Amino acid sequence: MVKAGDDRLVALAAVFFTSGLAGLAALPFVQAPSPAAWPWLAASVVIHVLYVMGLVGAYRHGDLSRVYPLARGCGPLLVALVAGRLVGEHLSAWQVAGLVLASTGIVGLAMEPGAFGVGRRGTLWALFTGATIAGYTVADGMGGRLSGDAIGYTAWLFAFQIPVIPAYVLLTRPAAVRAYCAGGQWKRGTGGGMVALASYGIAIWAMSAAPMALVAALRETSVLFAALIGTFILREAMGAWRIAAALLVVAGQVMMNLARL
């Protein structure tokens, strides 16, 4: 939805606004996070601002089928490194092998012919976005665990994001916001916001019960779907290189989770 929009920042703000309203409406019915979770929630809000900057830059300069797998694939690798030091979540040899396989796919996406030519900016923005994804994943993984109620934590997180990205866009780009709403694109933003709230709420709940690196890795198997959407809906040139790299990323992440079965 963001990639297909005329103004990507406004489209992303619409997603954050809708999910934030849903989170705000849920506050009377959920438990407030415990005091120990608030620093992590605050850190997540800040990191999400950096994430939005990276995502808009990546989609402005790169194809979805390259940018999305690269950005989302970096996240679990960094989460695995940070979580091991932060909360003592260490991976088995099989899971490390999956990480290596996924890393190979990520390097393949980054080193695709032309990635540092015409698409160099998109690649660099995607790598930056991947680092922010790892940051908010760890912050929300810890916050969800310490909050006492992962669903309640999710509602508060999204509610607090309303005054950040949506408010900034409304104040700095009012004409673009009016054009977005007048053109009926707000309907896409509403759908995207509800999907974002549901999908990330599930992820935070899962991280409260399972290792963060494995949840992050399984979540990022979506890179394959993004590659298909970029090819068949946005009409981007996929090519054998991107297909092979995306499959390696997915295969590595699946290996990490099969080791737990």
C-alpha positions as YAML, in Angstrom:
chain: A
units: angstrom
residues:
- id: 1
  name: MET
  ca: [0.00, 0.00, 0.00]
- id: 2
  name: VAL
  ca: [2.83, 2.38, 0.87]
- id: 3
  name: LYS
  ca: [4.88, 1.53, -2.21]
- id: 4
  name: ALA
  ca: [1.90, 2.04, -4.53]
- id: 5
  name: GLY
  ca: [0.93, 5.40, -3.01]
- id: 6
  name: ASP
  ca: [1.67, 8.73, -4.69]
- id: 7
  name: ASP
  ca: [3.07, 10.14, -1.43]
- id: 8
  name: ARG
  ca: [4.68, 7.35, 0.55]
- id: 9
  name: LEU
  ca: [5.09, 9.29, 3.78]
- id: 10
  name: VAL
  ca: [1.42, 10.30, 3.82]
- id: 11
  name: ALA
  ca: [0.38, 6.73, 3.02]
- id: 12
  name: LEU
  ca: [2.50, 5.39, 5.87]
- id: 13
  name: ALA
  ca: [1.13, 8.04, 8.23]
- id: 14
  name: ALA
  ca: [-2.39, 6.89, 7.35]
- id: 15
  name: VAL
  ca: [-1.48, 3.35, 8.35]
- id: 16
  name: PHE
  ca: [-0.04, 4.54, 11.68]
- id: 17
  name: PHE
  ca: [-3.05, 6.81, 12.31]
- id: 18
  name: THR
  ca: [-5.61, 4.04, 11.75]
- id: 19
  name: SER
  ca: [-3.74, 1.46, 13.83]
- id: 20
  name: GLY
  ca: [-3.22, 4.10, 16.51]
- id: 21
  name: LEU
  ca: [-6.94, 4.87, 16.69]
- id: 22
  name: ALA
  ca: [-7.68, 1.17, 17.05]
- id: 23
  name: GLY
  ca: [-5.12, 0.91, 19.84]
- id: 24
  name: LEU
  ca: [-6.55, 4.00, 21.53]
- id: 25
  name: ALA
  ca: [-10.07, 2.55, 21.40]
- id: 26
  name: ALA
  ca: [-8.81, -0.64, 23.04]
- id: 27
  name: LEU
  ca: [-7.15, 1.07, 26.04]
- id: 28
  name: PRO
  ca: [-10.20, 0.94, 28.37]
- id: 29
  name: PHE
  ca: [-10.39, -2.83, 27.87]
- id: 30
  name: VAL
  ca: [-6.74, -3.83, 28.31]
- id: 31
  name: GLN
  ca: [-4.22, -3.82, 31.11]
- id: 32
  name: ALA
  ca: [-1.73, -0.94, 31.24]
- id: 33
  name: PRO
  ca: [1.93, -2.00, 30.96]
- id: 34
  name: SER
  ca: [3.85, -2.47, 34.18]
- id: 35
  name: PRO
  ca: [6.39, 0.25, 35.13]
- id: 36
  name: ALA
  ca: [9.26, -1.96, 33.96]
- id: 37
  name: ALA
  ca: [7.87, -2.02, 30.43]
- id: 38
  name: TRP
  ca: [7.52, 1.74, 29.91]
- id: 39
  name: PRO
  ca: [11.19, 2.46, 29.01]
- id: 40
  name: TRP
  ca: [11.02, -0.25, 26.34]
- id: 41
  name: LEU
  ca: [7.75, 1.15, 25.00]
- id: 42
  name: ALA
  ca: [9.25, 4.65, 24.81]
- id: 43
  name: ALA
  ca: [12.34, 3.29, 23.03]
- id: 44
  name: SER
  ca: [10.12, 1.48, 20.54]
- id: 45
  name: VAL
  ca: [8.21, 4.67, 19.68]
- id: 46
  name: VAL
  ca: [11.48, 6.50, 18.97]
- id: 47
  name: ILE
  ca: [12.89, 3.63, 16.91]
- id: 48
  name: HIS
  ca: [9.67, 3.44, 14.90]
- id: 49
  name: VAL
  ca: [10.24, 7.05, 13.82]
- id: 50
  name: LEU
  ca: [13.64, 6.06, 12.44]
- id: 51
  name: TYR
  ca: [12.01, 3.01, 10.86]
- id: 52
  name: VAL
  ca: [9.52, 5.21, 9.01]
- id: 53
  name: MET
  ca: [12.35, 7.41, 7.72]
- id: 54
  name: GLY
  ca: [14.21, 4.35, 6.48]
- id: 55
  name: LEU
  ca: [11.17, 2.71, 4.93]
- id: 56
  name: VAL
  ca: [10.11, 5.82, 3.01]
- id: 57
  name: GLY
  ca: [13.66, 6.29, 1.72]
- id: 58
  name: ALA
  ca: [13.94, 2.64, 0.72]
- id: 59
  name: TYR
  ca: [10.63, 2.58, -1.16]
- id: 60
  name: ARG
  ca: [11.43, 5.89, -2.84]
- id: 61
  name: HIS
  ca: [14.71, 4.62, -4.28]
- id: 62
  name: GLY
  ca: [14.22, 0.85, -4.60]
- id: 63
  name: ASP
  ca: [11.87, -1.86, -5.82]
- id: 64
  name: LEU
  ca: [9.64, -3.63, -3.29]
- id: 65
  name: SER
  ca: [10.94, -7.02, -4.41]
- id: 66
  name: ARG
  ca: [14.51, -5.95, -3.51]
- id: 67
  name: VAL
  ca: [13.96, -3.55, -0.61]
- id: 68
  name: TYR
  ca: [11.49, -5.62, 1.41]
- id: 69
  name: PRO
  ca: [13.48, -8.90, 1.53]
- id: 70
  name: LEU
  ca: [16.68, -7.02, 2.31]
- id: 71
  name: ALA
  ca: [15.21, -4.91, 5.10]
- id: 72
  name: ARG
  ca: [13.12, -7.66, 6.69]
- id: 73
  name: GLY
  ca: [15.86, -10.27, 6.30]
- id: 74
  name: CYS
  ca: [18.41, -8.22, 8.24]
- id: 75
  name: GLY
  ca: [16.18, -7.89, 11.29]
- id: 76
  name: PRO
  ca: [16.26, -11.49, 12.63]
- id: 77
  name: LEU
  ca: [20.02, -11.72, 12.23]
- id: 78
  name: LEU
  ca: [20.59, -8.62, 14.34]
- id: 79
  name: VAL
  ca: [17.92, -9.68, 16.85]
- id: 80
  name: ALA
  ca: [19.71, -13.01, 17.33]
- id: 81
  name: LEU
  ca: [22.96, -11.20, 18.13]
- id: 82
  name: VAL
  ca: [21.38, -8.68, 20.51]
- id: 83
  name: ALA
  ca: [18.99, -11.08, 22.25]
- id: 84
  name: GLY
  ca: [21.82, -13.46, 23.10]
- id: 85
  name: ARG
  ca: [23.65, -10.76, 25.01]
- id: 86
  name: LEU
  ca: [20.58, -9.06, 26.44]
- id: 87
  name: VAL
  ca: [18.47, -11.93, 27.75]
- id: 88
  name: GLY
  ca: [20.69, -14.97, 27.24]
- id: 89
  name: GLU
  ca: [18.75, -16.44, 24.31]
- id: 90
  name: HIS
  ca: [21.34, -18.61, 22.56]
- id: 91
  name: LEU
  ca: [20.72, -20.53, 19.33]
- id: 92
  name: SER
  ca: [21.56, -24.16, 18.58]
- id: 93
  name: ALA
  ca: [23.95, -25.23, 15.83]
- id: 94
  name: TRP
  ca: [21.00, -25.97, 13.52]
- id: 95
  name: GLN
  ca: [19.54, -22.54, 14.15]
- id: 96
  name: VAL
  ca: [22.90, -20.90, 13.50]
- id: 97
  name: ALA
  ca: [23.07, -22.79, 10.20]
- id: 98
  name: GLY
  ca: [19.69, -21.34, 9.32]
- id: 99
  name: LEU
  ca: [21.01, -17.87, 10.13]
- id: 100
  name: VAL
  ca: [23.98, -18.42, 7.82]
- id: 101
  name: LEU
  ca: [21.68, -19.59, 5.02]
- id: 102
  name: ALA
  ca: [19.43, -16.56, 5.46]
- id: 103
  name: SER
  ca: [22.50, -14.32, 5.54]
- id: 104
  name: THR
  ca: [23.60, -15.74, 2.21]
- id: 105
  name: GLY
  ca: [20.26, -14.83, 0.70]
- id: 106
  name: ILE
  ca: [20.46, -11.33, 2.17]
- id: 107
  name: VAL
  ca: [23.96, -10.81, 0.79]
- id: 108
  name: GLY
  ca: [22.66, -12.08, -2.55]
- id: 109
  name: LEU
  ca: [19.94, -9.43, -2.55]
- id: 110
  name: ALA
  ca: [22.41, -6.73, -1.59]
- id: 111
  name: MET
  ca: [24.99, -7.80, -4.19]
- id: 112
  name: GLU
  ca: [22.56, -8.23, -7.08]
- id: 113
  name: PRO
  ca: [24.00, -6.65, -10.24]
- id: 114
  name: GLY
  ca: [23.05, -2.98, -10.11]
- id: 115
  name: ALA
  ca: [22.28, -2.95, -6.38]
- id: 116
  name: PHE
  ca: [25.04, -0.43, -5.73]
- id: 117
  name: GLY
  ca: [24.60, 1.31, -9.07]
- id: 118
  name: VAL
  ca: [21.17, 2.68, -9.88]
- id: 119
  name: GLY
  ca: [19.67, 0.99, -6.82]
- id: 120
  name: ARG
  ca: [22.46, 1.88, -4.39]
- id: 121
  name: ARG
  ca: [20.36, 4.34, -2.37]
- id: 122
  name: GLY
  ca: [17.50, 1.87, -2.06]
- id: 123
  name: THR
  ca: [19.90, -0.82, -0.85]
- id: 124
  name: LEU
  ca: [21.50, 1.41, 1.78]
- id: 125
  name: TRP
  ca: [18.11, 2.64, 3.01]
- id: 126
  name: ALA
  ca: [16.93, -0.98, 3.21]
- id: 127
  name: LEU
  ca: [19.93, -1.93, 5.37]
- id: 128
  name: PHE
  ca: [19.22, 1.02, 7.67]
- id: 129
  name: THR
  ca: [15.58, -0.03, 7.87]
- id: 130
  name: GLY
  ca: [16.67, -3.57, 8.77]
- id: 131
  name: ALA
  ca: [18.66, -2.20, 11.71]
- id: 132
  name: THR
  ca: [15.62, -0.27, 12.98]
- id: 133
  name: ILE
  ca: [13.45, -3.38, 12.63]
- id: 134
  name: ALA
  ca: [15.89, -5.27, 14.85]
- id: 135
  name: GLY
  ca: [15.82, -2.40, 17.34]
- id: 136
  name: TYR
  ca: [12.07, -2.19, 17.76]
- id: 137
  name: THR
  ca: [11.74, -5.98, 17.73]
- id: 138
  name: VAL
  ca: [14.06, -6.31, 20.73]
- id: 139
  name: ALA
  ca: [12.44, -3.33, 22.48]
- id: 140
  name: ASP
  ca: [8.94, -4.71, 22.01]
- id: 141
  name: GLY
  ca: [10.00, -8.25, 22.81]
- id: 142
  name: MET
  ca: [11.33, -7.07, 26.16]
- id: 143
  name: GLY
  ca: [8.44, -4.67, 26.71]
- id: 144
  name: GLY
  ca: [5.84, -7.30, 25.93]
- id: 145
  name: ARG
  ca: [7.43, -9.73, 28.39]
- id: 146
  name: LEU
  ca: [7.72, -7.18, 31.19]
- id: 147
  name: SER
  ca: [4.32, -5.59, 30.65]
- id: 148
  name: GLY
  ca: [2.30, -8.43, 32.09]
- id: 149
  name: ASP
  ca: [-0.09, -8.29, 29.12]
- id: 150
  name: ALA
  ca: [1.34, -8.41, 25.60]
- id: 151
  name: ILE
  ca: [-1.97, -7.42, 23.99]
- id: 152
  name: GLY
  ca: [-2.32, -4.45, 26.31]
- id: 153
  name: TYR
  ca: [1.26, -3.43, 25.55]
- id: 154
  name: THR
  ca: [0.46, -3.53, 21.82]
- id: 155
  name: ALA
  ca: [-2.57, -1.26, 22.26]
- id: 156
  name: TRP
  ca: [-0.58, 1.29, 24.26]
- id: 157
  name: LEU
  ca: [2.28, 1.18, 21.76]
- id: 158
  name: PHE
  ca: [0.08, 1.94, 18.76]
- id: 159
  name: ALA
  ca: [-1.88, 4.58, 20.68]
- id: 160
  name: PHE
  ca: [1.32, 6.45, 21.51]
- id: 161
  name: GLN
  ca: [2.35, 6.50, 17.87]
- id: 162
  name: ILE
  ca: [-0.56, 8.77, 16.84]
- id: 163
  name: PRO
  ca: [1.12, 12.01, 18.05]
- id: 164
  name: VAL
  ca: [4.35, 11.12, 16.29]
- id: 165
  name: ILE
  ca: [4.25, 10.25, 12.56]
- id: 166
  name: PRO
  ca: [0.61, 11.14, 11.73]
- id: 167
  name: ALA
  ca: [0.76, 14.45, 13.65]
- id: 168
  name: TYR
  ca: [4.07, 15.38, 12.00]
- id: 169
  name: VAL
  ca: [2.72, 14.69, 8.51]
- id: 170
  name: LEU
  ca: [-0.53, 16.57, 9.20]
- id: 171
  name: LEU
  ca: [1.37, 19.64, 10.40]
- id: 172
  name: THR
  ca: [4.03, 19.67, 7.70]
- id: 173
  name: ARG
  ca: [2.11, 18.39, 4.66]
- id: 174
  name: PRO
  ca: [-1.54, 19.40, 5.06]
- id: 175
  name: ALA
  ca: [-2.11, 19.77, 1.31]
- id: 176
  name: ALA
  ca: [-0.81, 16.26, 0.65]
- id: 177
  name: VAL
  ca: [-3.03, 14.87, 3.42]
- id: 178
  name: ARG
  ca: [-6.10, 16.59, 1.95]
- id: 179
  name: ALA
  ca: [-5.30, 15.22, -1.51]
- id: 180
  name: TYR
  ca: [-4.82, 11.74, -0.04]
- id: 181
  name: CYS
  ca: [-8.19, 11.80, 1.69]
- id: 182
  name: ALA
  ca: [-10.04, 13.45, -1.20]
- id: 183
  name: GLY
  ca: [-8.80, 10.80, -3.60]
- id: 184
  name: GLY
  ca: [-10.28, 8.02, -1.50]
- id: 185
  name: GLN
  ca: [-6.86, 6.56, -0.70]
- id: 186
  name: TRP
  ca: [-7.70, 6.74, 3.01]
- id: 187
  name: LYS
  ca: [-9.56, 3.44, 2.54]
- id: 188
  name: ARG
  ca: [-6.28, 1.70, 1.73]
- id: 189
  name: GLY
  ca: [-4.67, 3.35, 4.74]
- id: 190
  name: THR
  ca: [-7.47, 2.09, 6.98]
- id: 191
  name: GLY
  ca: [-7.03, -1.47, 5.75]
- id: 192
  name: GLY
  ca: [-3.27, -1.28, 6.12]
- id: 193
  name: GLY
  ca: [-3.55, 0.08, 9.66]
- id: 194
  name: MET
  ca: [-5.79, -2.74, 10.84]
- id: 195
  name: VAL
  ca: [-3.53, -5.36, 9.28]
- id: 196
  name: ALA
  ca: [-0.48, -3.72, 10.89]
- id: 197
  name: LEU
  ca: [-2.09, -3.71, 14.34]
- id: 198
  name: ALA
  ca: [-3.19, -7.35, 14.11]
- id: 199
  name: SER
  ca: [0.06, -8.70, 12.65]
- id: 200
  name: TYR
  ca: [2.38, -6.88, 15.04]
- id: 201
  name: GLY
  ca: [0.17, -7.63, 18.03]
- id: 202
  name: ILE
  ca: [0.50, -11.32, 17.23]
- id: 203
  name: ALA
  ca: [4.28, -10.93, 16.93]
- id: 204
  name: ILE
  ca: [4.59, -9.19, 20.33]
- id: 205
  name: TRP
  ca: [2.43, -11.86, 21.95]
- id: 206
  name: ALA
  ca: [4.57, -14.60, 20.38]
- id: 207
  name: MET
  ca: [7.80, -12.97, 21.58]
- id: 208
  name: SER
  ca: [6.45, -13.02, 25.13]
- id: 209
  name: ALA
  ca: [6.35, -16.83, 24.96]
- id: 210
  name: ALA
  ca: [9.22, -17.78, 22.60]
- id: 211
  name: PRO
  ca: [12.77, -16.62, 21.77]
- id: 212
  name: MET
  ca: [12.72, -13.27, 20.01]
- id: 213
  name: ALA
  ca: [15.12, -14.30, 17.23]
- id: 214
  name: LEU
  ca: [12.97, -17.26, 16.21]
- id: 215
  name: VAL
  ca: [9.74, -15.28, 16.22]
- id: 216
  name: ALA
  ca: [11.40, -12.53, 14.20]
- id: 217
  name: ALA
  ca: [12.77, -15.07, 11.74]
- id: 218
  name: LEU
  ca: [9.45, -16.83, 11.20]
- id: 219
  name: ARG
  ca: [7.70, -13.49, 10.79]
- id: 220
  name: GLU
  ca: [10.11, -12.49, 8.04]
- id: 221
  name: THR
  ca: [9.23, -15.43, 5.79]
- id: 222
  name: SER
  ca: [6.91, -12.78, 4.39]
- id: 223
  name: VAL
  ca: [9.82, -11.73, 2.15]
- id: 224
  name: LEU
  ca: [8.74, -14.39, -0.33]
- id: 225
  name: PHE
  ca: [5.21, -12.96, -0.49]
- id: 226
  name: ALA
  ca: [6.61, -9.45, -0.91]
- id: 227
  name: ALA
  ca: [8.73, -10.62, -3.82]
- id: 228
  name: LEU
  ca: [5.66, -12.14, -5.47]
- id: 229
  name: ILE
  ca: [3.58, -9.01, -4.86]
- id: 230
  name: GLY
  ca: [6.33, -6.84, -6.29]
- id: 231
  name: THR
  ca: [6.47, -9.02, -9.38]
- id: 232
  name: PHE
  ca: [2.84, -9.71, -10.16]
- id: 233
  name: ILE
  ca: [1.04, -6.65, -8.74]
- id: 234
  name: LEU
  ca: [3.59, -3.82, -8.95]
- id: 235
  name: ARG
  ca: [5.06, -5.27, -12.16]
- id: 236
  name: GLU
  ca: [8.65, -5.08, -10.96]
- id: 237
  name: ALA
  ca: [11.32, -7.11, -12.73]
- id: 238
  name: MET
  ca: [11.98, -10.10, -10.45]
- id: 239
  name: GLY
  ca: [14.60, -12.17, -12.24]
- id: 240
  name: ALA
  ca: [16.26, -15.42, -11.25]
- id: 241
  name: TRP
  ca: [18.72, -13.65, -8.92]
- id: 242
  name: ARG
  ca: [16.05, -12.17, -6.65]
- id: 243
  name: ILE
  ca: [14.00, -15.36, -6.68]
- id: 244
  name: ALA
  ca: [16.99, -17.47, -5.58]
- id: 245
  name: ALA
  ca: [18.04, -14.96, -2.91]
- id: 246
  name: ALA
  ca: [14.52, -14.62, -1.48]
- id: 247
  name: LEU
  ca: [14.16, -18.41, -1.31]
- id: 248
  name: LEU
  ca: [17.46, -18.68, 0.57]
- id: 249
  name: VAL
  ca: [16.27, -16.13, 3.12]
- id: 250
  name: VAL
  ca: [13.02, -18.02, 3.65]
- id: 251
  name: ALA
  ca: [14.75, -21.42, 3.81]
- id: 252
  name: GLY
  ca: [17.21, -20.20, 6.42]
- id: 253
  name: GLN
  ca: [14.50, -18.72, 8.60]
- id: 254
  name: VAL
  ca: [12.40, -21.89, 8.36]
- id: 255
  name: MET
  ca: [15.45, -23.95, 9.42]
- id: 256
  name: MET
  ca: [15.79, -21.83, 12.53]
- id: 257
  name: ASN
  ca: [12.23, -22.66, 13.58]
- id: 258
  name: LEU
  ca: [12.21, -26.33, 12.56]
- id: 259
  name: ALA
  ca: [14.98, -26.87, 15.05]
- id: 260
  name: ARG
  ca: [12.45, -26.26, 17.82]
- id: 261
  name: LEU
  ca: [10.02, -28.93, 16.63]
...
